[in-house]
């Protein structure tokens, strides 16, 4: 989860093409952490 909405590379900001200029990460999750195989 990021601070801002991803501009999909169309925002004209120098970070638009690499990160979508979405800002810093607010939260992160590993989807495999709770998985049972």
mmCIF file as Biopython writes it, N, C-alpha, C and O atoms, coordinates in Angstrom:
data_model
#
loop_
_atom_site.group_PDB
_atom_site.id
_atom_site.type_symbol
_atom_site.label_atom_id
_atom_site.label_alt_id
_atom_site.label_comp_id
_atom_site.label_asym_id
_atom_site.label_entity_id
_atom_site.label_seq_id
_atom_site.pdbx_PDB_ins_code
_atom_site.Cartn_x
_atom_site.Cartn_y
_atom_site.Cartn_z
_atom_site.occupancy
_atom_site.B_iso_or_equiv
_atom_site.auth_seq_id
_atom_site.auth_asym_id
_atom_site.pdbx_PDB_model_num
ATOM 1   N N  . UNK A ? 1  ? 0.862  -1.165  0.000   1.0 0.0 1  A 1 
ATOM 2   C CA . UNK A ? 1  ? 0.000  0.000   0.000   1.0 0.0 1  A 1 
ATOM 3   C C  . UNK A ? 1  ? 0.907  1.225   0.000   1.0 0.0 1  A 1 
ATOM 4   O O  . UNK A ? 1  ? 1.807  1.356   0.830   1.0 0.0 1  A 1 
ATOM 5   N N  . UNK A ? 2  ? 0.650  2.104   -0.936  1.0 0.0 2  A 1 
ATOM 6   C CA . UNK A ? 2  ? 1.471  3.303   -1.063  1.0 0.0 2  A 1 
ATOM 7   C C  . UNK A ? 2  ? 0.710  4.550   -0.601  1.0 0.0 2  A 1 
ATOM 8   O O  . UNK A ? 2  ? -0.514 4.549   -0.472  1.0 0.0 2  A 1 
ATOM 9   N N  . UNK A ? 3  ? 1.463  5.581   -0.367  1.0 0.0 3  A 1 
ATOM 10  C CA . UNK A ? 3  ? 0.947  6.854   0.140   1.0 0.0 3  A 1 
ATOM 11  C C  . UNK A ? 3  ? -0.019 7.527   -0.839  1.0 0.0 3  A 1 
ATOM 12  O O  . UNK A ? 3  ? -1.032 8.087   -0.422  1.0 0.0 3  A 1 
ATOM 13  N N  . UNK A ? 4  ? 0.292  7.473   -2.137  1.0 0.0 4  A 1 
ATOM 14  C CA . UNK A ? 4  ? -0.509 8.149   -3.157  1.0 0.0 4  A 1 
ATOM 15  C C  . UNK A ? 4  ? -1.000 7.157   -4.198  1.0 0.0 4  A 1 
ATOM 16  O O  . UNK A ? 4  ? -0.569 6.004   -4.212  1.0 0.0 4  A 1 
ATOM 17  N N  . UNK A ? 5  ? -1.890 7.593   -5.059  1.0 0.0 5  A 1 
ATOM 18  C CA . UNK A ? 5  ? -2.379 6.764   -6.153  1.0 0.0 5  A 1 
ATOM 19  C C  . UNK A ? 5  ? -1.333 6.703   -7.267  1.0 0.0 5  A 1 
ATOM 20  O O  . UNK A ? 5  ? -0.702 7.711   -7.585  1.0 0.0 5  A 1 
ATOM 21  N N  . UNK A ? 6  ? -1.153 5.535   -7.852  1.0 0.0 6  A 1 
ATOM 22  C CA . UNK A ? 6  ? -0.227 5.345   -8.969  1.0 0.0 6  A 1 
ATOM 23  C C  . UNK A ? 6  ? -0.745 6.104   -10.184 1.0 0.0 6  A 1 
ATOM 24  O O  . UNK A ? 6  ? -1.910 5.957   -10.556 1.0 0.0 6  A 1 
ATOM 25  N N  . UNK A ? 7  ? 0.114  6.920   -10.809 1.0 0.0 7  A 1 
ATOM 26  C CA . UNK A ? 7  ? -0.319 7.696   -11.978 1.0 0.0 7  A 1 
ATOM 27  C C  . UNK A ? 7  ? -0.116 6.941   -13.294 1.0 0.0 7  A 1 
ATOM 28  O O  . UNK A ? 7  ? -0.298 7.504   -14.373 1.0 0.0 7  A 1 
ATOM 29  N N  . UNK A ? 8  ? 0.263  5.657   -13.198 1.0 0.0 8  A 1 
ATOM 30  C CA . UNK A ? 8  ? 0.420  4.769   -14.358 1.0 0.0 8  A 1 
ATOM 31  C C  . UNK A ? 8  ? 1.411  5.301   -15.392 1.0 0.0 8  A 1 
ATOM 32  O O  . UNK A ? 8  ? 1.282  5.026   -16.585 1.0 0.0 8  A 1 
ATOM 33  N N  . UNK A ? 9  ? 2.399  6.064   -14.925 1.0 0.0 9  A 1 
ATOM 34  C CA . UNK A ? 9  ? 3.435  6.575   -15.814 1.0 0.0 9  A 1 
ATOM 35  C C  . UNK A ? 9  ? 3.022  7.766   -16.647 1.0 0.0 9  A 1 
ATOM 36  O O  . UNK A ? 9  ? 3.750  8.166   -17.555 1.0 0.0 9  A 1 
ATOM 37  N N  . UNK A ? 10 ? 1.872  8.338   -16.359 1.0 0.0 10 A 1 
ATOM 38  C CA . UNK A ? 10 ? 1.352  9.433   -17.178 1.0 0.0 10 A 1 
ATOM 39  C C  . UNK A ? 10 ? 1.345  10.774  -16.457 1.0 0.0 10 A 1 
ATOM 40  O O  . UNK A ? 10 ? 0.760  11.739  -16.948 1.0 0.0 10 A 1 
ATOM 41  N N  . UNK A ? 11 ? 1.993  10.843  -15.292 1.0 0.0 11 A 1 
ATOM 42  C CA . UNK A ? 11 ? 1.929  12.049  -14.489 1.0 0.0 11 A 1 
ATOM 43  C C  . UNK A ? 11 ? 2.928  13.131  -14.840 1.0 0.0 11 A 1 
ATOM 44  O O  . UNK A ? 11 ? 2.801  14.264  -14.374 1.0 0.0 11 A 1 
ATOM 45  N N  . UNK A ? 12 ? 3.926  12.801  -15.659 1.0 0.0 12 A 1 
ATOM 46  C CA . UNK A ? 12 ? 4.910  13.804  -16.026 1.0 0.0 12 A 1 
ATOM 47  C C  . UNK A ? 12 ? 5.987  14.033  -14.980 1.0 0.0 12 A 1 
ATOM 48  O O  . UNK A ? 12 ? 6.870  14.864  -15.191 1.0 0.0 12 A 1 
ATOM 49  N N  . UNK A ? 13 ? 5.943  13.334  -13.875 1.0 0.0 13 A 1 
ATOM 50  C CA . UNK A ? 13 ? 6.948  13.448  -12.826 1.0 0.0 13 A 1 
ATOM 51  C C  . UNK A ? 13 ? 8.095  12.501  -13.159 1.0 0.0 13 A 1 
ATOM 52  O O  . UNK A ? 13 ? 7.881  11.485  -13.819 1.0 0.0 13 A 1 
ATOM 53  N N  . UNK A ? 14 ? 9.308  12.818  -12.713 1.0 0.0 14 A 1 
ATOM 54  C CA . UNK A ? 14 ? 10.461 11.970  -13.022 1.0 0.0 14 A 1 
ATOM 55  C C  . UNK A ? 14 ? 10.314 10.549  -12.473 1.0 0.0 14 A 1 
ATOM 56  O O  . UNK A ? 14 ? 10.951 9.631   -12.989 1.0 0.0 14 A 1 
ATOM 57  N N  . UNK A ? 15 ? 9.497  10.348  -11.447 1.0 0.0 15 A 1 
ATOM 58  C CA . UNK A ? 15 ? 9.289  9.012   -10.888 1.0 0.0 15 A 1 
ATOM 59  C C  . UNK A ? 15 ? 8.097  8.279   -11.495 1.0 0.0 15 A 1 
ATOM 60  O O  . UNK A ? 15 ? 7.851  7.121   -11.159 1.0 0.0 15 A 1 
ATOM 61  N N  . UNK A ? 16 ? 7.364  8.927   -12.371 1.0 0.0 16 A 1 
ATOM 62  C CA . UNK A ? 16 ? 6.161  8.329   -12.947 1.0 0.0 16 A 1 
ATOM 63  C C  . UNK A ? 16 ? 6.433  7.015   -13.666 1.0 0.0 16 A 1 
ATOM 64  O O  . UNK A ? 16 ? 5.661  6.066   -13.527 1.0 0.0 16 A 1 
ATOM 65  N N  . UNK A ? 17 ? 7.510  6.946   -14.429 1.0 0.0 17 A 1 
ATOM 66  C CA . UNK A ? 17 ? 7.789  5.745   -15.212 1.0 0.0 17 A 1 
ATOM 67  C C  . UNK A ? 17 ? 8.386  4.607   -14.393 1.0 0.0 17 A 1 
ATOM 68  O O  . UNK A ? 17 ? 8.318  3.453   -14.818 1.0 0.0 17 A 1 
ATOM 69  N N  . UNK A ? 18 ? 8.969  4.899   -13.232 1.0 0.0 18 A 1 
ATOM 70  C CA . UNK A ? 18 ? 9.566  3.823   -12.436 1.0 0.0 18 A 1 
ATOM 71  C C  . UNK A ? 18 ? 8.687  3.377   -11.274 1.0 0.0 18 A 1 
ATOM 72  O O  . UNK A ? 18 ? 8.586  2.181   -11.001 1.0 0.0 18 A 1 
ATOM 73  N N  . UNK A ? 19 ? 8.054  4.316   -10.592 1.0 0.0 19 A 1 
ATOM 74  C CA . UNK A ? 19 ? 7.249  3.952   -9.416  1.0 0.0 19 A 1 
ATOM 75  C C  . UNK A ? 19 ? 5.800  4.401   -9.523  1.0 0.0 19 A 1 
ATOM 76  O O  . UNK A ? 19 ? 5.004  4.152   -8.618  1.0 0.0 19 A 1 
ATOM 77  N N  . UNK A ? 20 ? 5.456  5.057   -10.613 1.0 0.0 20 A 1 
ATOM 78  C CA . UNK A ? 20 ? 4.100  5.595   -10.738 1.0 0.0 20 A 1 
ATOM 79  C C  . UNK A ? 20 ? 3.893  6.820   -9.876  1.0 0.0 20 A 1 
ATOM 80  O O  . UNK A ? 20 ? 2.769  7.298   -9.719  1.0 0.0 20 A 1 
ATOM 81  N N  . UNK A ? 21 ? 4.995  7.338   -9.307  1.0 0.0 21 A 1 
ATOM 82  C CA . UNK A ? 21 ? 4.949  8.493   -8.410  1.0 0.0 21 A 1 
ATOM 83  C C  . UNK A ? 21 ? 3.915  8.280   -7.308  1.0 0.0 21 A 1 
ATOM 84  O O  . UNK A ? 21 ? 3.173  9.196   -6.953  1.0 0.0 21 A 1 
ATOM 85  N N  . UNK A ? 22 ? 3.878  7.054   -6.769  1.0 0.0 22 A 1 
ATOM 86  C CA . UNK A ? 22 ? 2.885  6.694   -5.762  1.0 0.0 22 A 1 
ATOM 87  C C  . UNK A ? 22 ? 3.322  7.025   -4.335  1.0 0.0 22 A 1 
ATOM 88  O O  . UNK A ? 22 ? 2.567  6.784   -3.392  1.0 0.0 22 A 1 
ATOM 89  N N  . UNK A ? 23 ? 4.501  7.559   -4.163  1.0 0.0 23 A 1 
ATOM 90  C CA . UNK A ? 23 ? 4.958  7.928   -2.829  1.0 0.0 23 A 1 
ATOM 91  C C  . UNK A ? 23 ? 5.533  6.744   -2.068  1.0 0.0 23 A 1 
ATOM 92  O O  . UNK A ? 23 ? 5.803  5.687   -2.639  1.0 0.0 23 A 1 
ATOM 93  N N  . UNK A ? 24 ? 5.710  6.941   -0.784  1.0 0.0 24 A 1 
ATOM 94  C CA . UNK A ? 24 ? 6.305  5.910   0.059   1.0 0.0 24 A 1 
ATOM 95  C C  . UNK A ? 24 ? 5.336  4.795   0.397   1.0 0.0 24 A 1 
ATOM 96  O O  . UNK A ? 24 ? 4.120  4.936   0.269   1.0 0.0 24 A 1 
ATOM 97  N N  . UNK A ? 25 ? 5.905  3.692   0.830   1.0 0.0 25 A 1 
ATOM 98  C CA . UNK A ? 25 ? 5.085  2.547   1.233   1.0 0.0 25 A 1 
ATOM 99  C C  . UNK A ? 25 ? 4.545  2.770   2.631   1.0 0.0 25 A 1 
ATOM 100 O O  . UNK A ? 25 ? 5.278  3.152   3.543   1.0 0.0 25 A 1 
ATOM 101 N N  . UNK A ? 26 ? 3.252  2.525   2.788   1.0 0.0 26 A 1 
ATOM 102 C CA . UNK A ? 26 ? 2.624  2.634   4.100   1.0 0.0 26 A 1 
ATOM 103 C C  . UNK A ? 26 ? 2.543  1.275   4.777   1.0 0.0 26 A 1 
ATOM 104 O O  . UNK A ? 26 ? 2.617  1.182   6.002   1.0 0.0 26 A 1 
ATOM 105 N N  . UNK A ? 27 ? 2.391  0.226   3.984   1.0 0.0 27 A 1 
ATOM 106 C CA . UNK A ? 27 ? 2.298  -1.131  4.518   1.0 0.0 27 A 1 
ATOM 107 C C  . UNK A ? 27 ? 2.781  -2.107  3.463   1.0 0.0 27 A 1 
ATOM 108 O O  . UNK A ? 27 ? 2.772  -1.808  2.269   1.0 0.0 27 A 1 
ATOM 109 N N  . UNK A ? 28 ? 3.204  -3.279  3.917   1.0 0.0 28 A 1 
ATOM 110 C CA . UNK A ? 28 ? 3.704  -4.297  3.013   1.0 0.0 28 A 1 
ATOM 111 C C  . UNK A ? 28 ? 3.278  -5.658  3.547   1.0 0.0 28 A 1 
ATOM 112 O O  . UNK A ? 28 ? 3.209  -5.853  4.760   1.0 0.0 28 A 1 
ATOM 113 N N  . UNK A ? 29 ? 2.991  -6.604  2.649   1.0 0.0 29 A 1 
ATOM 114 C CA . UNK A ? 29 ? 2.547  -7.926  3.073   1.0 0.0 29 A 1 
ATOM 115 C C  . UNK A ? 29 ? 3.170  -8.981  2.181   1.0 0.0 29 A 1 
ATOM 116 O O  . UNK A ? 29 ? 3.356  -8.766  0.983   1.0 0.0 29 A 1 
ATOM 117 N N  . UNK A ? 30 ? 3.488  -10.108 2.763   1.0 0.0 30 A 1 
ATOM 118 C CA . UNK A ? 30 ? 3.948  -11.268 2.013   1.0 0.0 30 A 1 
ATOM 119 C C  . UNK A ? 30 ? 2.773  -12.227 1.901   1.0 0.0 30 A 1 
ATOM 120 O O  . UNK A ? 30 ? 2.363  -12.806 2.907   1.0 0.0 30 A 1 
ATOM 121 N N  . UNK A ? 31 ? 2.215  -12.415 0.695   1.0 0.0 31 A 1 
ATOM 122 C CA . UNK A ? 31 ? 1.027  -13.256 0.546   1.0 0.0 31 A 1 
ATOM 123 C C  . UNK A ? 31 ? 1.279  -14.726 0.868   1.0 0.0 31 A 1 
ATOM 124 O O  . UNK A ? 31 ? 0.320  -15.457 1.117   1.0 0.0 31 A 1 
ATOM 125 N N  . UNK A ? 32 ? 2.528  -15.185 0.874   1.0 0.0 32 A 1 
ATOM 126 C CA . UNK A ? 32 ? 2.830  -16.581 1.174   1.0 0.0 32 A 1 
ATOM 127 C C  . UNK A ? 32 ? 3.013  -16.845 2.657   1.0 0.0 32 A 1 
ATOM 128 O O  . UNK A ? 32 ? 3.067  -18.001 3.076   1.0 0.0 32 A 1 
ATOM 129 N N  . UNK A ? 33 ? 3.109  -15.810 3.445   1.0 0.0 33 A 1 
ATOM 130 C CA . UNK A ? 33 ? 3.394  -15.960 4.863   1.0 0.0 33 A 1 
ATOM 131 C C  . UNK A ? 33 ? 2.352  -16.805 5.580   1.0 0.0 33 A 1 
ATOM 132 O O  . UNK A ? 33 ? 2.708  -17.644 6.407   1.0 0.0 33 A 1 
ATOM 133 N N  . UNK A ? 34 ? 1.093  -16.605 5.286   1.0 0.0 34 A 1 
ATOM 134 C CA . UNK A ? 34 ? 0.038  -17.341 5.970   1.0 0.0 34 A 1 
ATOM 135 C C  . UNK A ? 34 ? -0.489 -18.528 5.192   1.0 0.0 34 A 1 
ATOM 136 O O  . UNK A ? 34 ? -1.438 -19.179 5.631   1.0 0.0 34 A 1 
ATOM 137 N N  . UNK A ? 35 ? 0.109  -18.827 4.038   1.0 0.0 35 A 1 
ATOM 138 C CA . UNK A ? 35 ? -0.380 -19.926 3.209   1.0 0.0 35 A 1 
ATOM 139 C C  . UNK A ? 35 ? -0.006 -21.277 3.798   1.0 0.0 35 A 1 
ATOM 140 O O  . UNK A ? 35 ? 1.066  -21.437 4.382   1.0 0.0 35 A 1 
ATOM 141 N N  . UNK A ? 36 ? -0.896 -22.242 3.639   1.0 0.0 36 A 1 
ATOM 142 C CA . UNK A ? 36 ? -0.620 -23.619 4.047   1.0 0.0 36 A 1 
ATOM 143 C C  . UNK A ? 36 ? -0.591 -24.473 2.790   1.0 0.0 36 A 1 
ATOM 144 O O  . UNK A ? 36 ? -1.508 -24.421 1.971   1.0 0.0 36 A 1 
ATOM 145 N N  . UNK A ? 37 ? 0.461  -25.253 2.646   1.0 0.0 37 A 1 
ATOM 146 C CA . UNK A ? 37 ? 0.600  -26.090 1.452   1.0 0.0 37 A 1 
ATOM 147 C C  . UNK A ? 37 ? 0.300  -27.519 1.773   1.0 0.0 37 A 1 
ATOM 148 O O  . UNK A ? 37 ? 0.365  -28.377 0.892   1.0 0.0 37 A 1 
#
